[in-house]
């Protein structure tokens, strides 16, 4: 059973990062953006950032395609959240800044779909618009397992998530994810594959897109550079100017 089908649990596990993530998005927009106040969150999930950033005075919309997550987000954020697919959602020249920090981009299983998303998002942005994209990169030279843990509370009960990433398959460009979520005596198990990118593959993808790479931030909000050693980062993509 997918954690994404349990929005209250998902929200409980992610909520602790909301304020820090909103701070970083405001900083990125302040330092690199066009000054506009209309923002978009692709794959907005439970709508936690839509709500937080709206509370801070930004005009934020979001979209998601998972029915339970969408219903949960709409109860919190109202009609600002729409149903939409990463590969095709587009509202031409409607927003100044887009962001997606939770790694949803890697659910797009091919470069074709990834480029479709980047092109649709670029068309949705106004001149000077930015897309802050959170992404984990891979180094195929050092195949190894990785494990992350999140904890939270839902309905007075503790929730714990353990996520394991198995070594990436370089030929297929896929990484198998094993996920375990415990709440009380209940255990949810899930496995799925994510698209992989090393630094060179990501550079080539961006070069084929309507974006240029404007800046890179690590997860602590520090400026860094894209290199073969880059792993988890937020890539600030600026829409290219066209005559």
N, C-alpha and C positions, 0 to 999 in steps of 0.2 A: 504494500500500500504506500503510495507516494506521500511524502510529507507535504507536498504542495496541495494535496487534497484536504489538509487539516490546517486551515489558515490561522486558527487561534494558537496552535502549537508553533507554527512557523513564526508568527509574530512574537511569541514569548521568547524564542531563541534569538531573534534578530534585534529586538527593541533596544537593548542596551547600547547599541552602536549608533542609534538614530541621531542624537544631538551632535556627536562628533562628526558624523558623515555630513550632516547639514552644514556645520561650520566649514568643513573643507570645500563643499560645493560653493558656498558663498565666497570663499577666498579665491577659488579658481575663476569664478565668474568675474569677480572684482579685478583680478590681475590680468585676465586674458579675454574677457567677453566684450560684447558690444554695448553693455549697459542696460539692455532691455529686461523687462520684468516678466516676460511670458516664458514659462519653462515647461518641459515635457519629460515624463519618465516612461520609457518603454519597459514593458514587463514589470509593472509597478507592484506586483504582488499584493500584499495586504494594504497598500496605500499609506504606510507609516511615514514615508518621507514626503509624500504628497501633502499629508496633513500637517506635518511639522513645518515644512517650508511655506505652506499657505499661512500658517499661524504667524510666521515671520514677515508676512507681507508680500510674498511673491505670488504671481498668478500661475498656479501649477495645475497641469492636467496629466493624466496617465492612461495607460492602456494595458490590458492583459487578456489572455485568451482562455485561462483555466476557469471554468464556471464557478466553482466554490470560492476561489480566491477573488474573482471579480465581484461576486455578490458581497463578500465580506468587505472589500475595499469600497464598494458603493455605499454600504451602510455607514461607513466612516466619512467618506469624502464626497458623496453625492454624485451628481451627473458629470463632474469633472473627470471621472474614470469611465473609459469606454472599453468595449470589447475590440480587440485588435490583435493581429499577428505580426510578429517581428519582421517577417519577410515582405510585408505589403502595406503596413499602416503608413499613411501619408496624408497630411493636410498642408498643402503647399504654402510656404512662407508664413507660417502661423506662430512660430516660436523663435526665441532668441538663444535658448540654451536647452540642451537635452542631456540627460545623464542616465546611466545604468551601471550600478556599482556591484551587483550581486553575482556577476559572472554568467548571466542569462545568455549572453552572446555566444558562449561555447555550446549551447544547445542547438545552434544552427549547424547542421551536420556536414556542410560542404562550403567551399569558397563561393560557389554560386549563390547559395542562400545568404551567406554573410555579406556579400557585395550587394545583394538585393536590399538587405536591411540598411546598409550604410547609404545606399543611393536614396532610398525612401526617406530616411532620416534627414539627409542633406537637403532634399527637396522641401522638407517640412520646416527647415530653418531659414531665417532671414539673413541678409548679408552680414558677415562677421559672426555668424552663429557658431557655437561650440557644441561638441559632444564629448562629455566626460565618460569614458568607458573603462570600467573596472574589469581586469582580465588577469588570469594566471597563465604565464608562459611556461614552456617546457624546454628542458635541455636534454635532447636525446642521447647525448654522450654519457650521461650519468643516470641510467634507469634505476629508479628506486621507489619504494612505497612511501606515501606521505599520509599522515593522520592529523586531523583537526578535531577539536572538541568545543562545543558550545553548551551553555547551561542557562536556564531561565525558570520561570514559574508561570503556571497556567491553572486557574481555578483553585489556587491554594496548594497545588501539587508541583513538585520540582520536575523539570523536564531536562533531559540530557541528550545531546546529539553527538554521535561519533561518526565521522566521515573519513573513509579510507580511499585514497587514490592509488590504484595499482600502476606499475610501470607502463608508460605509454607505448602503444604499438606504432612505430614510426611509419611503417608502410601504409597502414590504414588511417593514420593520423587520428587515433582514438585513444581515450583514456577511460578505463573502467572505474566507476565510482561505486563503492559499497557504503550504504548509509544505515545507521541504526539509531533509532530514537526511542528512549524509554520514558514513560510517564506512569508513575506508580509501578504496578506489575505488568503493565502493557508494553509490548515491544513492537515497534514498526520496523520492518526491514525493506530495503529497496536497493536495486542496482540498475545502473544506466550508464551510457557512454557519453562522453563529451568530446567535442572537436579539440584537437591540440594545435598549438602554434608555438614554434620557437621564435626567437627575435627576428631572424631573417624572413621567415614565413609571414610574420605579422607586418613587417616593413613592406613586403611585396604586396600584401593585401591592401594596405592603406594607400600605396602608390597607385593602385588600380581604381581606387574609390574617389569620390568627389571631395575628400578631406586631405589635409596635410597634418602632420604631427607637430603640434605647437608646444607641448610640454609633457613631462612625465613626472608623476608624484608617487612616492612609495605610500604604504598604508598608514604611515604616521604623518603624512602631509609634508614630507621633505622633498624638495626638487631633486631629481636624479636624471640619469640618461638611460636610453634604451640600449642595452648591450646583451651579449650572449649570457651574461649572468643574471639578467633581470628575471624575476619570478612574478610575484603578485605586485601589481601596480595599477595606477589610474592613468590612462592615456588621454590627454586633452587633444582632441581632434578639431581643427578649425576648417569650416567650410571654405573651399577654394573660391577665389573671386573669378568670375567669368565675364568676358566682354559681352 
